[in-house]
Amino acid sequence: MARRPLPRILSNGTAQIARSRELARTAADSATDVLHPLITITRGLRRLASAGRRKWADTPKDKRGPLLFLVASVILVVALVPYGPLLAVIILMAAAAWHGRDRTPPAPEGPDESQTQRLQSLYEALVPYFSTAEDPAPLFAHGGDWEKAFPAYEFDGGGRISHLVVRYPAYFTDGEADSRARIEQLLTAKSGRGREYRFAWDEEGNQLTIGVLAPLPTDIAAQRFVTAPGETVLGFTDPTHVHRTLPLTHGAEQRDVPPVVWRTGIRSTEPNLLVMGQPGSGTSTLLRSIALQALQYGDVLIVEGGGTGEYACLTGRDGVLGVECGLTGALASLEWAGHETERRLISANRARQSGHPAPDDTRRPLWIILDRPSAFAHLAAADGRQDPQSLLQVPLRHGRAANVTVVVADQFDSADALSDAVRQHTRARVVLGPATATQLEAVLGAPPHTTPIAQVPPGRGYARLGSGPVHRLQVPATPDPYDDATSDADRQAVLALLPPRTTPADAEETLPTEALPAEAAVEAAVAETS
């Protein structure tokens, strides 16, 4: 059967609809301009009629008769006077036009006195950086005109600068990082501290655009994200460089937020992840969020070097191969992970050579999550044993072909203890918590386009996937459900994502609720209330 062409409304309907909307919008604007006098007169007549009704309602009843006689006399006189009706209509239309005019006070043109003073002080502060003695017509000079240097500006409700465009001379060394950093630091200090600024340098046009970024949402709880297999949501960011949104549930309402999606698997260019941060910055929260998402499609092996029990809620769950907190268990688990990676590679290679698809036991993703492996390095050195990080070379180097993903998280004070394999084979990077520009560039490989601030909420930081742009990041709230400081809403959100517990093969009956461990009792109580 020959294929029938699609109707034109389906093939190019989107362009036609957009063109029709534009034409309708243009026609509406033109009609508004043409009918503006009629609209003004109609509004004025309505206001005059309302004033007449109010006057009649306010007139006492004993005086309404004389008032009606007076109005009738005026109408009779106007009707008898030559050209009286025409003059009456003209006067009425003029009165209606006067009363129907737009009484909205016009917006003030230009900045007020305080805003002008702020712009002038900012202009004077930039003079030493954007002027030289050899310039015959300097754009920046003491006592000069700031309007030529700042062609566009905006202020927020508090009177601080929210958007600014700065013109600078062509001889300024805008290609040097140090020169840019000095200008950005000065503008941050003069425009208002405690906010995040985005600086966009236009080297061809000799312009610098400064914008204030809104704070990222911190109230997004853990939930099932609408993603495909192999996609992991690290957090949420600004819609500047992300052209995708995820529908999220927040209480009774829903909203769309742009995510930072990390893609893993055989065709991933960033198969492994490194997370760095300060104590309490939310690195364990991010690892918990990744583990809950990975358990949807794969198996997870967790090695915790901090020994704080951050992943006790995952112990004994379906898909969780183990949660190791000791050196001996960590060495045994990572040694098995290395052998499992080699087994998968050999099995998949044999299948490809035979012309068969990869076996099913090599397709299921395997996630190796290490939290603070540097703590084991000191213990292993003191005991004269092998560093667990040395067992990660095979999963890090060849894990992508075997569907093995490695996630490592550590703190800045232990960054020197990370092995070379971890540094070289983790192309996806995340930095959480307060960090200097030097630390950010050292971990991410590129400086962010925003100014880091000193006080940030937990789970707040930056992410960079491979050689892509640096994104602002806010990790979804995924706290430890067994922590007493966790709110009930966050606890229920995390417990709802946990897979069921693995039932031992030799278990004959289920223990009663009174015999459950403390963490299981918490889950049972939450399940009853939900």
Secondary structure per residue as TSV (DSSP state, phi and psi in degrees):
chain	resnum	aa	ss	phi	psi
A	1	M	-	360.0	131.6
A	2	A	-	-71.6	143.8
A	3	R	-	-74.5	133.3
A	4	R	-	-91.1	135.7
A	5	P	-	-67.0	148.3
A	6	L	-	-67.0	147.9
A	7	P	-	-59.9	152.1
A	8	R	H	-63.0	-28.9
A	9	I	H	-68.2	-24.4
A	10	L	H	-91.4	-30.6
A	11	S	H	-77.2	-45.7
A	12	N	S	-127.7	33.0
A	13	G	H	-68.2	-33.3
A	14	T	H	-63.0	-44.2
A	15	A	H	-65.4	-39.6
A	16	Q	H	-66.2	-40.4
A	17	I	H	-64.1	-43.2
A	18	A	H	-63.2	-40.8
A	19	R	H	-66.6	-38.1
A	20	S	H	-66.0	-39.7
A	21	R	H	-63.9	-40.5
A	22	E	H	-65.6	-41.5
A	23	L	H	-65.1	-40.9
A	24	A	H	-64.3	-40.1
A	25	R	H	-65.5	-41.5
A	26	T	H	-64.6	-41.9
A	27	A	H	-64.6	-38.8
A	28	A	H	-64.7	-42.3
A	29	D	H	-63.6	-41.8
A	30	S	H	-65.5	-41.1
A	31	A	H	-64.4	-37.8
A	32	T	H	-63.7	-41.6
A	33	D	H	-65.2	-41.1
A	34	V	H	-70.0	-41.8
A	35	L	T	-89.9	10.6
A	36	H	H	-60.4	-43.3
A	37	P	H	-60.7	-42.1
A	38	L	H	-63.8	-39.9
A	39	I	H	-63.9	-39.9
A	40	T	H	-65.4	-44.2
A	41	I	H	-65.6	-41.1
A	42	T	H	-62.2	-42.6
A	43	R	H	-62.2	-39.8
A	44	G	H	-66.4	-41.3
A	45	L	H	-62.0	-38.3
A	46	R	H	-64.6	-40.4
A	47	R	H	-68.6	-39.3
A	48	L	H	-64.1	-41.3
A	49	A	H	-62.9	-40.3
A	50	S	H	-64.2	-39.9
A	51	A	H	-64.9	-38.3
A	52	G	H	-64.3	-42.4
A	53	R	H	-63.4	-40.3
A	54	R	H	-65.5	-39.8
A	55	K	H	-63.2	-41.8
A	56	W	H	-66.4	-38.3
A	57	A	H	-69.7	-31.6
A	58	D	H	-80.6	-14.8
A	59	T	S	-76.4	129.7
A	60	P	-	-60.7	155.6
A	61	K	G	-66.4	-32.1
A	62	D	G	-73.5	-12.3
A	63	K	G	-108.7	2.2
A	64	R	H	-73.9	-32.1
A	65	G	H	-62.8	-54.0
A	66	P	H	-57.6	-34.9
A	67	L	H	-66.1	-40.4
A	68	L	H	-65.5	-38.8
A	69	F	H	-63.7	-40.0
A	70	L	H	-64.6	-43.2
A	71	V	H	-65.1	-41.6
A	72	A	H	-64.6	-38.5
A	73	S	H	-63.5	-42.4
A	74	V	H	-63.5	-41.8
A	75	I	H	-64.5	-38.6
A	76	L	H	-66.0	-41.6
A	77	V	H	-64.9	-42.2
A	78	V	H	-63.9	-37.4
A	79	A	H	-69.5	-31.0
A	80	L	H	-84.9	-24.1
A	81	V	S	-71.7	138.0
A	82	P	T	-59.6	136.0
A	83	Y	T	57.3	20.2
A	84	G	H	-64.0	-50.6
A	85	P	H	-59.0	-40.6
A	86	L	H	-63.1	-44.7
A	87	L	H	-63.9	-37.0
A	88	A	H	-64.2	-42.1
A	89	V	H	-64.5	-40.9
A	90	I	H	-63.7	-44.3
A	91	I	H	-63.9	-41.2
A	92	L	H	-63.0	-43.1
A	93	M	H	-65.1	-38.3
A	94	A	H	-65.3	-42.3
A	95	A	H	-64.7	-39.9
A	96	A	H	-65.0	-40.0
A	97	A	H	-64.5	-36.9
A	98	W	H	-69.0	-44.4
A	99	H	H	-76.2	-20.3
A	100	G	T	-93.2	4.6
A	101	R	S	-67.3	157.8
A	102	D	-	-73.1	115.3
A	103	R	-	-95.6	8.1
A	104	T	-	-67.8	127.4
A	105	P	-	-64.0	135.6
A	106	P	-	-64.7	146.0
A	107	A	-	-65.3	139.2
A	108	P	-	-64.4	132.1
A	109	E	S	-86.6	125.0
A	110	G	S	84.3	168.6
A	111	P	-	-75.7	158.3
A	112	D	-	-81.6	-169.6
A	113	E	H	-65.9	-44.4
A	114	S	H	-67.0	-39.6
A	115	Q	H	-67.7	-37.8
A	116	T	H	-62.9	-40.2
A	117	Q	H	-65.8	-38.3
A	118	R	H	-65.4	-43.6
A	119	L	H	-65.8	-37.7
A	120	Q	H	-66.8	-41.0
A	121	S	H	-66.4	-37.0
A	122	L	H	-66.3	-38.2
A	123	Y	H	-63.4	-44.5
A	124	E	H	-65.0	-33.7
A	125	A	H	-69.5	-27.0
A	126	L	H	-86.3	-8.8
A	127	V	T	-58.9	-47.6
A	128	P	T	-62.4	-21.3
A	129	Y	T	-95.1	-26.5
A	130	F	S	-114.6	25.9
A	131	S	-	-145.8	151.2
A	132	T	-	-135.7	159.6
A	133	A	T	-70.1	-22.9
A	134	E	T	-83.7	-7.8
A	135	D	-	-75.9	118.5
A	136	P	S	-71.7	-30.1
A	137	A	S	-131.0	77.4
A	138	P	-	-69.0	138.4
A	139	L	S	-74.6	-32.6
A	140	F	S	-114.7	122.1
A	141	A	-	-152.0	149.7
A	142	H	T	-62.3	126.0
A	143	G	T	79.7	11.4
A	144	G	-	-80.8	-174.8
A	145	D	-	-93.8	117.4
A	146	W	H	-76.7	-18.2
A	147	E	H	-64.4	-31.1
A	148	K	H	-73.4	-30.2
A	149	A	H	-85.5	-25.5
A	150	F	-	-118.9	84.9
A	151	P	S	-71.4	-21.3
A	152	A	E	-142.8	141.5
A	153	Y	E	-159.1	153.0
A	154	E	E	-143.5	152.4
A	155	F	E	-125.9	149.9
A	156	D	-	-88.6	-174.6
A	157	G	T	-65.3	-24.8
A	158	G	T	-87.6	3.6
A	159	G	S	84.7	7.7
A	160	R	-	-96.2	156.0
A	161	I	E	-69.1	128.7
A	162	S	E	-110.9	-20.7
A	163	H	E	-153.8	135.7
A	164	L	E	-151.9	137.2
A	165	V	E	-114.9	123.6
A	166	V	E	-113.9	125.3
A	167	R	E	-92.9	134.8
A	168	Y	-	-131.9	156.9
A	169	P	-	-65.9	157.0
A	170	A	T	-69.8	-21.4
A	171	Y	T	-83.0	-2.5
A	172	F	S	-68.8	138.1
A	173	T	-	-82.6	72.7
A	174	D	T	-77.5	-6.3
A	175	G	T	-86.0	-6.7
A	176	E	S	-97.9	134.4
A	177	A	H	-65.2	-37.2
A	178	D	H	-65.7	-40.3
A	179	S	H	-64.8	-41.7
A	180	R	H	-63.7	-43.1
A	181	A	H	-61.9	-37.2
A	182	R	H	-64.8	-43.4
A	183	I	H	-65.9	-43.6
A	184	E	H	-64.5	-39.4
A	185	Q	H	-65.2	-40.6
A	186	L	H	-65.5	-45.9
A	187	L	H	-64.7	-35.7
A	188	T	H	-64.8	-41.7
A	189	A	H	-70.2	-37.8
A	190	K	H	-81.5	-27.8
A	191	S	H	-85.6	-17.8
A	192	G	-	130.3	120.5
A	193	R	T	-80.0	169.2
A	194	G	T	82.4	5.9
A	195	R	S	-124.2	158.4
A	196	E	E	-99.3	130.1
A	197	Y	E	-114.2	144.8
A	198	R	E	-110.5	125.8
A	199	F	E	-108.9	124.3
A	200	A	E	-117.7	109.9
A	201	W	E	-92.6	123.0
A	202	D	E	-104.6	93.7
A	203	E	T	-69.7	-30.0
A	204	E	T	-73.2	-39.7
A	205	G	T	-93.6	-1.1
A	206	N	T	54.6	51.7
A	207	Q	E	-135.6	146.3
A	208	L	E	-124.2	125.4
A	209	T	E	-108.5	125.3
A	210	I	E	-113.0	129.1
A	211	G	E	-132.4	143.7
A	212	V	E	-92.4	127.7
A	213	L	E	-90.2	138.8
A	214	A	-	-73.5	146.7
A	215	P	-	-63.9	142.9
A	216	L	-	-71.8	149.7
A	217	P	-	-67.5	133.1
A	218	T	-	-108.6	4.5
A	219	D	-	-104.6	19.5
A	220	I	-	-87.7	115.8
A	221	A	B	-88.1	166.9
A	222	A	-	-64.8	138.7
A	223	Q	-	-165.2	172.2
A	224	R	-	-77.4	119.1
A	225	F	-	-92.4	147.8
A	226	V	-	-81.7	88.2
A	227	T	-	-133.7	162.4
A	228	A	-	-89.8	162.2
A	229	P	T	-58.0	135.2
A	230	G	T	92.8	-1.5
A	231	E	E	-110.3	130.8
A	232	T	E	-125.4	129.2
A	233	V	E	-86.6	113.3
A	234	L	E	-79.3	-31.6
A	235	G	E	169.8	-158.4
A	236	F	E	-130.6	150.9
A	237	T	-	-142.4	-167.7
A	238	D	-	-81.7	154.4
A	239	P	S	-80.2	16.1
A	240	T	S	-70.8	-51.5
A	241	H	S	-108.6	2.8
A	242	V	-	-114.4	123.5
A	243	H	-	-105.5	33.8
A	244	R	-	-144.2	144.3
A	245	T	-	-129.1	155.4
A	246	L	E	-117.5	136.8
A	247	P	E	-75.2	124.1
A	248	L	E	-119.2	149.7
A	249	T	E	-105.2	123.7
A	250	H	E	-128.1	95.3
A	251	G	T	68.5	-121.9
A	252	A	T	-95.3	-4.7
A	253	E	E	-111.7	162.3
A	254	Q	E	-125.6	147.5
A	255	R	E	-151.0	162.0
A	256	D	E	-108.0	127.1
A	257	V	E	-128.6	136.5
A	258	P	-	-71.5	127.7
A	259	P	E	-101.3	166.6
A	260	V	E	-105.7	106.1
A	261	V	E	-102.0	126.3
A	262	W	E	-104.5	122.5
A	263	R	E	-101.3	128.5
A	264	T	-	-119.4	173.8
A	265	G	S	121.8	-169.2
A	266	I	T	-66.0	-35.8
A	267	R	T	-98.4	14.5
A	268	S	-	-78.8	140.1
A	269	T	S	-91.9	-11.7
A	270	E	-	-128.5	75.4
A	271	P	-	-75.4	-16.3
A	272	N	-	-128.0	157.1
A	273	L	E	-129.0	140.2
A	274	L	E	-123.1	128.1
A	275	V	E	-118.6	127.1
A	276	M	E	-124.1	149.5
A	277	G	E	-176.9	177.5
A	278	Q	-	-89.8	163.8
A	279	P	T	-59.4	132.1
A	280	G	T	79.7	12.4
A	281	S	S	-86.0	-11.0
A	282	G	S	105.2	19.2
A	283	T	H	-66.7	-41.3
A	284	S	H	-66.3	-34.0
A	285	T	H	-62.3	-42.5
A	286	L	H	-64.2	-42.3
A	287	L	H	-65.0	-37.9
A	288	R	H	-63.3	-42.0
A	289	S	H	-62.9	-41.6
A	290	I	H	-64.7	-41.6
A	291	A	H	-63.7	-41.6
A	292	L	H	-65.4	-35.0
A	293	Q	H	-74.4	-35.7
A	294	A	H	-69.9	-28.7
A	295	L	T	-70.2	-10.5
A	296	Q	T	-67.7	-34.9
A	297	Y	T	-126.7	-5.5
A	298	G	S	-149.9	-169.9
A	299	D	E	-108.2	151.9
A	300	V	E	-130.4	134.1
A	301	L	E	-119.4	123.0
A	302	I	E	-115.2	131.3
A	303	V	E	-124.7	116.1
A	304	E	E	-110.4	118.5
A	305	G	S	-90.2	-18.0
A	306	G	S	-72.9	-28.6
A	307	G	-	69.9	26.9
A	308	T	S	-99.8	-0.8
A	309	G	-	72.3	32.1
A	310	E	T	-68.4	-18.9
A	311	Y	T	-119.1	26.1
A	312	A	G	-65.1	-27.3
A	313	C	G	-66.8	-17.8
A	314	L	G	-95.0	-4.8
A	315	T	T	-68.0	130.1
A	316	G	T	76.7	13.0
A	317	R	B	-87.5	156.0
A	318	D	T	-62.5	129.3
A	319	G	T	91.6	-13.6
A	320	V	E	-91.1	109.9
A	321	L	E	-74.4	-23.5
A	322	G	E	171.4	151.9
A	323	V	E	-125.9	101.3
A	324	E	E	-102.4	132.1
A	325	C	-	-118.5	-7.9
A	326	G	S	-108.2	164.0
A	327	L	H	-66.8	-42.7
A	328	T	H	-63.8	-46.0
A	329	G	H	-65.5	-35.4
A	330	A	H	-65.4	-43.8
A	331	L	H	-63.0	-43.9
A	332	A	H	-66.1	-40.7
A	333	S	H	-67.7	-44.8
A	334	L	H	-70.4	-31.8
A	335	E	H	-65.1	-41.2
A	336	W	H	-63.9	-39.4
A	337	A	H	-62.2	-39.0
A	338	G	H	-64.7	-43.7
A	339	H	H	-65.9	-37.3
A	340	E	H	-65.3	-37.6
A	341	T	H	-64.0	-43.7
A	342	E	H	-63.7	-40.8
A	343	R	H	-62.7	-41.3
A	344	R	H	-64.6	-40.6
A	345	L	H	-63.7	-43.5
A	346	I	H	-66.2	-43.7
A	347	S	H	-64.5	-43.7
A	348	A	H	-66.7	-36.6
A	349	N	H	-66.8	-41.8
A	350	R	H	-64.0	-39.5
A	351	A	H	-65.3	-40.4
A	352	R	H	-66.5	-39.1
A	353	Q	H	-66.4	-29.7
A	354	S	T	-86.1	-3.5
A	355	G	T	79.6	21.0
A	356	H	-	-110.9	157.5
A	357	P	-	-68.5	161.5
A	358	A	-	-62.9	143.7
A	359	P	-	-61.2	156.8
A	360	D	H	-65.0	-32.5
A	361	D	H	-73.7	-6.9
A	362	T	H	-103.1	-8.7
A	363	R	H	-87.3	-29.5
A	364	R	S	-68.5	123.8
A	365	P	-	-62.8	143.8
A	366	L	E	-119.7	123.9
A	367	W	E	-110.1	128.9
A	368	I	E	-112.3	112.1
A	369	I	E	-112.7	120.6
A	370	L	E	-118.7	123.4
A	371	D	E	-109.9	115.3
A	372	R	-	57.3	62.1
A	373	P	T	-68.9	-17.4
A	374	S	H	-64.5	-24.2
A	375	A	H	-65.0	-34.4
A	376	F	H	-72.1	-26.7
A	377	A	H	-62.8	-41.8
A	378	H	H	-67.7	-40.8
A	379	L	H	-65.5	-41.3
A	380	A	H	-66.4	-38.2
A	381	A	H	-66.6	-38.2
A	382	A	H	-69.8	-31.9
A	383	D	H	-90.0	-7.6
A	384	G	T	72.3	29.2
A	385	R	-	-110.5	176.2
A	386	Q	-	-75.2	140.8
A	387	D	-	-71.1	128.1
A	388	P	G	-58.8	-26.1
A	389	Q	G	-66.2	-24.8
A	390	S	G	-67.5	-21.0
A	391	L	G	-82.6	-2.0
A	392	L	G	-91.8	-1.6
A	393	Q	H	-62.7	-45.4
A	394	V	H	-66.5	-49.3
A	395	P	H	-61.3	-35.3
A	396	L	H	-71.9	-41.5
A	397	R	H	-77.2	-41.8
A	398	H	H	-120.2	12.0
A	399	G	T	-69.6	-29.4
A	400	R	G	-61.0	-43.1
A	401	A	G	-69.5	-19.4
A	402	A	G	-106.6	12.2
A	403	N	T	59.2	41.1
A	404	V	E	-116.2	127.0
A	405	T	E	-120.2	135.8
A	406	V	E	-115.4	131.1
A	407	V	E	-124.0	123.6
A	408	V	E	-122.7	134.5
A	409	A	E	-130.5	136.5
A	410	D	E	-153.2	178.7
A	411	Q	E	-107.4	160.5
A	412	F	G	-63.6	-35.0
A	413	D	G	-71.1	-12.2
A	414	S	G	-114.8	19.2
A	415	A	G	-65.7	-30.7
A	416	D	G	-68.6	-20.5
A	417	A	G	-83.1	-7.1
A	418	L	S	-70.4	140.5
A	419	S	-	-74.9	163.9
A	420	D	H	-65.4	-34.0
A	421	A	H	-64.1	-39.6
A	422	V	H	-65.9	-41.2
A	423	R	H	-67.3	-38.3
A	424	Q	H	-82.3	-30.7
A	425	H	S	-110.3	18.7
A	426	T	-	-116.4	91.0
A	427	R	-	-84.8	-20.7
A	428	A	E	-90.3	125.9
A	429	R	E	-128.3	144.5
A	430	V	E	-137.2	135.6
A	431	V	E	-123.2	124.6
A	432	L	E	-117.8	149.9
A	433	G	S	84.8	178.7
A	434	P	S	-65.4	136.1
A	435	A	-	-153.8	149.2
A	436	T	-	-79.5	166.1
A	437	A	H	-63.1	-33.1
A	438	T	H	-67.3	-42.5
A	439	Q	H	-65.4	-39.7
A	440	L	H	-63.8	-44.6
A	441	E	H	-68.3	-33.8
A	442	A	H	-67.2	-36.0
A	443	V	H	-86.4	-47.3
A	444	L	H	-81.1	-21.8
A	445	G	S	86.6	-4.2
A	446	A	S	-156.1	146.4
A	447	P	-	-74.6	147.9
A	448	P	-	-73.5	158.4
A	449	H	S	-86.0	5.9
A	450	T	B	-122.2	162.1
A	451	T	-	-90.3	122.0
A	452	P	-	-69.1	146.6
A	453	I	-	-111.8	160.8
A	454	A	S	-75.8	-41.1
A	455	Q	-	-104.5	114.3
A	456	V	-	-130.9	150.9
A	457	P	-	-72.5	161.3
A	458	P	T	-60.6	141.2
A	459	G	T	83.0	7.8
A	460	R	E	-100.5	133.3
A	461	G	E	-177.7	-147.5
A	462	Y	E	-133.8	152.8
A	463	A	E	-138.3	145.0
A	464	R	E	-143.5	125.9
A	465	L	E	-103.7	105.8
A	466	G	T	65.9	-126.9
A	467	S	T	-100.1	18.0
A	468	G	S	-77.5	-174.7
A	469	P	-	-72.3	163.0
A	470	V	-	-89.0	123.6
A	471	H	E	-106.9	143.4
A	472	R	E	-68.1	147.7
A	473	L	E	-139.9	137.7
A	474	Q	E	-129.9	116.4
A	475	V	-	-75.8	138.0
A	476	P	-	-62.9	145.0
A	477	A	B	-67.2	109.3
A	478	T	-	-131.5	69.5
A	479	P	-	-76.9	172.1
A	480	D	-	-71.0	118.0
A	481	P	T	-67.5	-16.2
A	482	Y	T	-94.2	5.0
A	483	D	-	-83.7	133.9
A	484	D	T	-65.8	-25.9
A	485	A	T	-80.2	-4.2
A	486	T	S	-78.4	136.2
A	487	S	-	-71.9	160.2
A	488	D	H	-64.5	-38.1
A	489	A	H	-64.7	-45.1
A	490	D	H	-67.7	-36.8
A	491	R	H	-63.2	-45.5
A	492	Q	H	-66.1	-35.0
A	493	A	H	-65.1	-40.0
A	494	V	H	-73.9	-42.3
A	495	L	H	-64.2	-30.6
A	496	A	H	-68.4	-22.6
A	497	L	H	-91.4	-13.0
A	498	L	S	-71.5	136.0
A	499	P	-	-70.6	161.8
A	500	P	-	-64.2	160.4
A	501	R	B	-75.2	146.7
A	502	T	-	-74.3	126.6
A	503	T	-	-89.1	123.6
A	504	P	-	-61.0	150.6
A	505	A	T	-67.0	-30.5
A	506	D	T	-93.6	9.0
A	507	A	-	-77.2	127.9
A	508	E	-	-96.0	-35.3
A	509	E	S	-146.1	159.3
A	510	T	-	-84.8	135.1
A	511	L	-	-68.6	146.5
A	512	P	-	-67.3	166.6
A	513	T	G	-62.0	-32.1
A	514	E	G	-69.0	-23.5
A	515	A	G	-93.8	-0.3
A	516	L	S	-72.1	155.0
A	517	P	-	-66.7	172.0
A	518	A	H	-61.6	-43.5
A	519	E	H	-67.3	-35.0
A	520	A	H	-69.4	-34.4
A	521	A	H	-63.4	-37.6
A	522	V	H	-62.0	-43.3
A	523	E	H	-64.4	-40.2
A	524	A	H	-64.4	-40.0
A	525	A	H	-66.3	-39.9
A	526	V	H	-66.7	-37.8
A	527	A	H	-65.7	-35.0
A	528	E	H	-69.0	-37.9
A	529	T	H	-77.2	-24.9
A	530	S	-	-84.6	360.0
